[in-house]
Amino acid sequence: MSDNSEVKGSCLCGQVSYSISGNLGIFQYCHCSRCRKFTGSPFAANMIVAPAQFSWLKGESLVGRYEVEDAKHFATCFCKVCGSSLPWMSKSGKGIIIPAGTFDDDPGLRPKQNIFVGSGSDWYVNPDTLPKNDGIPKKG
């Protein structure tokens, strides 16, 4: 992504939206128990950008935040209307963590690593090993 690129994202109901721009940083899958609990998934797909690269476009007052007291970096943000995950500033203030599923546009960057795989779920199965359907499969 070039220095002048902009990628937008939003929540499910569309009342909160944001923009990121510039050279995007880290894009990774996190398998830690906190990310799994927050996403309800075997891992979180997160992009991390510098705070100067992030801005709320609308609905910032609708953003709720939850901090795990004993966590050094982890927090979460969500839309108070629809409950969607939203970007959040790390507790250190050094990075904005963007839940990749909230992007409206392709950021042009792909995940480069998995982190905290040692605390990953036991039930995870690589999606590439499962049947692929374009919709809900028909019975029979």
N, C-alpha and C positions, 0 to 999 in steps of 0.2 A: 504494500500500500504506500502511496506517495505521501509526502508531507502535507499536501493540500486536500487529501481525501477526507470524506465525511461519511460515517455510517450511523444510521439512526436505528433506534429500537423503541419498544413500547411494551406495555402490559397487555393482558388479554382483553380488557374492556376498552383500552385505548385512551383512558383518561390521564395516563402518565406516559410521557415520552422523553427521550434523551438523545444526545448526539455525542459521538466520539470522533476525534480527528487526529491527523498526524501519523507518525510512524507508530504502529501499534506494537505493543510489547509481547508478553507471554500469552500463549493460548495452550491450555492443558486440561487434562482430565484429572480430577481429584477424587480419590476413592475413600477419603477419610470418613469416619462415622458421622461427623457433623454435616458434611456436604450431603451424605446419603440421607440423613434424616430430613434435612431442609428440602431436598429435591424430590424425595420419595423414589429415587432411582439408584442404580448401582454405583453411579459416579456423577459428578457435576462437570459440565463442560464450561470452563471459565476462561475469560480473557482478562488480563490485568493490564491496565493503562495508568499513566501518570495522572494525578488529579487535574493538571492543567489541560489535559486532552479531553476532559469530560464536561458536559453541561446538561442540565435539565432543560428541556424545551417547554414542557407544560406539566402541571400536576404535582409539583414537588411537595406541596402541602398534603398530598394524599399518600406520601411515602412513609410507611412505618419502619421502625428499626428495632431489632432484637439483638442484644449482645449476650454472649455466654460469658458469665463473670470470670471464670478461670482460664479463658482462652486468651492467648497472647495476641493473635491477629484476627480471629474469626468473629464475624458478626453477620447479620442478614438484613436485607431490606425487602419490602413487599408492598404491593398496592393495597391500601386499606379498603378499596372497593371490591376488587376481584380476587385478591390474594396472590396474584402472580409474583414470582421472584423478580427482584429488580436490582440494579447495580448498587453496590455498597462500598463505602470507604473502609479500608482496613483500620483496625484499631490503632495502628502505628501512624496512620495518616499519609503513608507513603504510596499507596496504590488504591485504585478503584477496581473492584472485582466486578466484571460484567458477566452475568449468566448468559451464555451464548444463545440459548433458546429464545431470548428476548429480542434478538436482532431482527429488524425488518428487512435489512439488506445483507448481502453477502459481504463479510468484512475483508475478503480477499486473503485471509490468513487461515491456516489450518493448524489443528492441535499438533504439538511437537513432543509431548511427553505425558506420561501418567505419573501421578504422585500419590503417596500414601497407599500404595497397592497392598502393603502388608496388613492393612486394616480393612481391606475390601470385603465385600459380602461373599459368603460361601456359595450362594445360589446363582451368582452371575454366570451367564453363558454368553459367549461371544456372538453378537447378532449375525455375523457372517455365516455362522454354522446353522442357522435356523431357516426354515422356508420363508420365501419372500412373496408377499401378496400386495397388490395395488390398493386393496381395500379390505374390508372384513370378509374373510373367506366364506363361501357358501358351504352349508352342511351337505354331506352326502358324497 
